[in-house]
Structure formats: C-alpha cells, structure tokens
Amino acid sequence: AALPAAVVAALRFLDEHFSRELSDEQVARAAGISVSHLGGLFRRHVGCGPLRHLQRVRLDRAAHLLRNPYLSLSEIAKACGYRDVNYFTRHFRRAHGLPPARWRRRRSA
C-alpha cells in the first residue's frame, strides 16, 4: 500500500534535515498537517512516531559513518545531530547492542 503524501513529505523532511534539532511541530508543518494527525499516520504506516523514526535515521547514518576510521566519535555524533557524545553512545548501544567504538572494531575486523 502506498504511503499517504503527508507521511512521504515528513519522511523526506526528516531524511534531509536529520542532523538538525527538530520538533514534532516542524515535521508536521513540513508535512502540511497537525502534529496529532502526523503522529497517528506515522504510527500506522511506519510503526513509530516521527521523532522515533528520526532517531533510527540518525543511528543508521552513524553506523554507516563508523565504517570510516578517520572520523572520530564526536565528529560522527555531531554529523548525526547529537550534541553530546555520551548521549549518542547510550542511544547507539541501545539500538545496536554495542557502544560505537566496539561496533566499529567488530566491523573492521
């Protein structure tokens, strides 16, 4: 089934602006609908709310960037929208089962 246009617009906005600090209101405005309507559509079609999806996008990008041995964890965290490396590390570990440095070592071995 095709996604509603508002969900497509929100997904595009999140993908294009994943490194910025975003609010539900900004995402809903980009999609052209209310926050509550967007939240319902997202949960129905994506399986989570818009900001939870944004976190997934950020952590997936971080996993990709960790393959580059020349980027520091703080550079990766910042590039993915995290101001605090410790906060980034906690979220990455929760999502991937390992802290970013160990995840990187396993992927390069």
NUBAZA-372055 format. One record per residue (C-alpha): residue number from 0; x, y, z. Coordinates in steps of 0.02 Angstrom, whole numbers, plus 50000, padded with zeros to 5 digits. Example, Ala and Ser with C-alpha at 12.3 -4.5 7.8 and 13.67 -1.06 7.14 Angstrom:
<r><num>0</num><xx>50615</xx><yy>49775</yy><zz>50390</zz></r>
<r><num>1</num><xx>50684</xx><yy>49947</yy><zz>50357</zz></r>
This chain:
<r><num>0</num><xx>50000</xx><yy>50000</yy><zz>50000</zz></r>
<r><num>1</num><xx>50062</xx><yy>50173</yy><zz>49957</zz></r>
<r><num>2</num><xx>50106</xx><yy>50291</yy><zz>50098</zz></r>
<r><num>3</num><xx>49999</xx><yy>50446</yy><zz>50122</zz></r>
<r><num>4</num><xx>50075</xx><yy>50602</yy><zz>50045</zz></r>
<r><num>5</num><xx>50096</xx><yy>50683</yy><zz>50216</zz></r>
<r><num>6</num><xx>50200</xx><yy>50535</yy><zz>50277</zz></r>
<r><num>7</num><xx>50307</xx><yy>50540</yy><zz>50120</zz></r>
<r><num>8</num><xx>50335</xx><yy>50728</yy><zz>50144</zz></r>
<r><num>9</num><xx>50380</xx><yy>50703</yy><zz>50328</zz></r>
<r><num>10</num><xx>50499</xx><yy>50560</yy><zz>50288</zz></r>
<r><num>11</num><xx>50584</xx><yy>50665</yy><zz>50155</zz></r>
<r><num>12</num><xx>50598</xx><yy>50812</yy><zz>50277</zz></r>
<r><num>13</num><xx>50673</xx><yy>50700</yy><zz>50413</zz></r>
<r><num>14</num><xx>50796</xx><yy>50624</yy><zz>50291</zz></r>
<r><num>15</num><xx>50852</xx><yy>50794</yy><zz>50226</zz></r>
<r><num>16</num><xx>50866</xx><yy>50875</yy><zz>50398</zz></r>
<r><num>17</num><xx>50917</xx><yy>50728</yy><zz>50509</zz></r>
<r><num>18</num><xx>51068</xx><yy>50819</yy><zz>50582</zz></r>
<r><num>19</num><xx>50965</xx><yy>50968</yy><zz>50644</zz></r>
<r><num>20</num><xx>50871</xx><yy>50981</yy><zz>50806</zz></r>
<r><num>21</num><xx>50691</xx><yy>50953</yy><zz>50755</zz></r>
<r><num>22</num><xx>50523</xx><yy>50960</yy><zz>50841</zz></r>
<r><num>23</num><xx>50360</xx><yy>50871</yy><zz>50805</zz></r>
<r><num>24</num><xx>50290</xx><yy>51040</yy><zz>50754</zz></r>
<r><num>25</num><xx>50423</xx><yy>51068</yy><zz>50621</zz></r>
<r><num>26</num><xx>50397</xx><yy>50896</yy><zz>50547</zz></r>
<r><num>27</num><xx>50208</xx><yy>50917</yy><zz>50545</zz></r>
<r><num>28</num><xx>50224</xx><yy>51088</yy><zz>50465</zz></r>
<r><num>29</num><xx>50335</xx><yy>51013</yy><zz>50328</zz></r>
<r><num>30</num><xx>50203</xx><yy>50879</yy><zz>50301</zz></r>
<r><num>31</num><xx>50061</xx><yy>51006</yy><zz>50298</zz></r>
<r><num>32</num><xx>49958</xx><yy>50926</yy><zz>50437</zz></r>
<r><num>33</num><xx>49937</xx><yy>50935</yy><zz>50625</zz></r>
<r><num>34</num><xx>50056</xx><yy>50855</yy><zz>50748</zz></r>
<r><num>35</num><xx>49925</xx><yy>50733</yy><zz>50812</zz></r>
<r><num>36</num><xx>49870</xx><yy>50682</yy><zz>50637</zz></r>
<r><num>37</num><xx>50050</xx><yy>50655</yy><zz>50583</zz></r>
<r><num>38</num><xx>50086</xx><yy>50552</yy><zz>50739</zz></r>
<r><num>39</num><xx>49938</xx><yy>50439</yy><zz>50703</zz></r>
<r><num>40</num><xx>49985</xx><yy>50417</yy><zz>50520</zz></r>
<r><num>41</num><xx>50165</xx><yy>50380</yy><zz>50565</zz></r>
<r><num>42</num><xx>50119</xx><yy>50250</yy><zz>50695</zz></r>
<r><num>43</num><xx>50000</xx><yy>50167</yy><zz>50572</zz></r>
<r><num>44</num><xx>50116</xx><yy>50167</yy><zz>50420</zz></r>
<r><num>45</num><xx>50293</xx><yy>50175</yy><zz>50492</zz></r>
<r><num>46</num><xx>50268</xx><yy>50089</yy><zz>50659</zz></r>
<r><num>47</num><xx>50329</xx><yy>50231</yy><zz>50770</zz></r>
<r><num>48</num><xx>50315</xx><yy>50419</yy><zz>50791</zz></r>
<r><num>49</num><xx>50411</xx><yy>50543</yy><zz>50682</zz></r>
<r><num>50</num><xx>50545</xx><yy>50583</yy><zz>50811</zz></r>
<r><num>51</num><xx>50575</xx><yy>50399</yy><zz>50850</zz></r>
<r><num>52</num><xx>50597</xx><yy>50372</yy><zz>50662</zz></r>
<r><num>53</num><xx>50719</xx><yy>50519</yy><zz>50660</zz></r>
<r><num>54</num><xx>50821</xx><yy>50433</yy><zz>50795</zz></r>
<r><num>55</num><xx>50827</xx><yy>50275</yy><zz>50689</zz></r>
<r><num>56</num><xx>50885</xx><yy>50376</yy><zz>50538</zz></r>
<r><num>57</num><xx>51021</xx><yy>50459</yy><zz>50641</zz></r>
<r><num>58</num><xx>51084</xx><yy>50296</yy><zz>50714</zz></r>
<r><num>59</num><xx>51083</xx><yy>50210</yy><zz>50544</zz></r>
<r><num>60</num><xx>51185</xx><yy>50354</yy><zz>50473</zz></r>
<r><num>61</num><xx>51303</xx><yy>50342</yy><zz>50622</zz></r>
<r><num>62</num><xx>51328</xx><yy>50156</yy><zz>50589</zz></r>
<r><num>63</num><xx>51372</xx><yy>50197</yy><zz>50409</zz></r>
<r><num>64</num><xx>51493</xx><yy>50335</yy><zz>50461</zz></r>
<r><num>65</num><xx>51578</xx><yy>50222</yy><zz>50588</zz></r>
<r><num>66</num><xx>51647</xx><yy>50124</yy><zz>50442</zz></r>
<r><num>67</num><xx>51761</xx><yy>50273</yy><zz>50408</zz></r>
<r><num>68</num><xx>51910</xx><yy>50252</yy><zz>50527</zz></r>
<r><num>69</num><xx>51962</xx><yy>50433</yy><zz>50503</zz></r>
<r><num>70</num><xx>51807</xx><yy>50506</yy><zz>50584</zz></r>
<r><num>71</num><xx>51805</xx><yy>50525</yy><zz>50773</zz></r>
<r><num>72</num><xx>51655</xx><yy>50477</yy><zz>50877</zz></r>
<r><num>73</num><xx>51623</xx><yy>50659</yy><zz>50916</zz></r>
<r><num>74</num><xx>51625</xx><yy>50703</yy><zz>50730</zz></r>
<r><num>75</num><xx>51503</xx><yy>50563</yy><zz>50693</zz></r>
<r><num>76</num><xx>51390</xx><yy>50611</yy><zz>50838</zz></r>
<r><num>77</num><xx>51386</xx><yy>50792</yy><zz>50780</zz></r>
<r><num>78</num><xx>51357</xx><yy>50745</yy><zz>50598</zz></r>
<r><num>79</num><xx>51208</xx><yy>50640</yy><zz>50653</zz></r>
<r><num>80</num><xx>51126</xx><yy>50775</yy><zz>50759</zz></r>
<r><num>81</num><xx>51192</xx><yy>50730</yy><zz>50931</zz></r>
<r><num>82</num><xx>51273</xx><yy>50870</yy><zz>51030</zz></r>
<r><num>83</num><xx>51335</xx><yy>50755</yy><zz>51168</zz></r>
<r><num>84</num><xx>51445</xx><yy>50604</yy><zz>51129</zz></r>
<r><num>85</num><xx>51390</xx><yy>50514</yy><zz>51288</zz></r>
<r><num>86</num><xx>51207</xx><yy>50535</yy><zz>51242</zz></r>
<r><num>87</num><xx>51245</xx><yy>50472</yy><zz>51066</zz></r>
<r><num>88</num><xx>51340</xx><yy>50323</yy><zz>51137</zz></r>
<r><num>89</num><xx>51195</xx><yy>50273</yy><zz>51252</zz></r>
<r><num>90</num><xx>51071</xx><yy>50279</yy><zz>51108</zz></r>
<r><num>91</num><xx>51187</xx><yy>50189</yy><zz>50988</zz></r>
<r><num>92</num><xx>51217</xx><yy>50050</yy><zz>51115</zz></r>
<r><num>93</num><xx>51030</xx><yy>50032</yy><zz>51145</zz></r>
<r><num>94</num><xx>50997</xx><yy>50019</yy><zz>50957</zz></r>
<r><num>95</num><xx>51144</xx><yy>49912</yy><zz>50903</zz></r>
<r><num>96</num><xx>51190</xx><yy>49814</yy><zz>51059</zz></r>
<r><num>97</num><xx>51367</xx><yy>49883</yy><zz>51069</zz></r>
<r><num>98</num><xx>51444</xx><yy>50053</yy><zz>51102</zz></r>
<r><num>99</num><xx>51501</xx><yy>50138</yy><zz>50941</zz></r>
<r><num>100</num><xx>51688</xx><yy>50109</yy><zz>50968</zz></r>
<r><num>101</num><xx>51664</xx><yy>49922</yy><zz>50994</zz></r>
<r><num>102</num><xx>51540</xx><yy>49913</yy><zz>50849</zz></r>
<r><num>103</num><xx>51670</xx><yy>49997</yy><zz>50738</zz></r>
<r><num>104</num><xx>51808</xx><yy>49875</yy><zz>50791</zz></r>
<r><num>105</num><xx>51696</xx><yy>49725</yy><zz>50755</zz></r>
<r><num>106</num><xx>51652</xx><yy>49790</yy><zz>50582</zz></r>
<r><num>107</num><xx>51833</xx><yy>49823</yy><zz>50536</zz></r>
<r><num>108</num><xx>51897</xx><yy>49654</yy><zz>50597</zz></r>
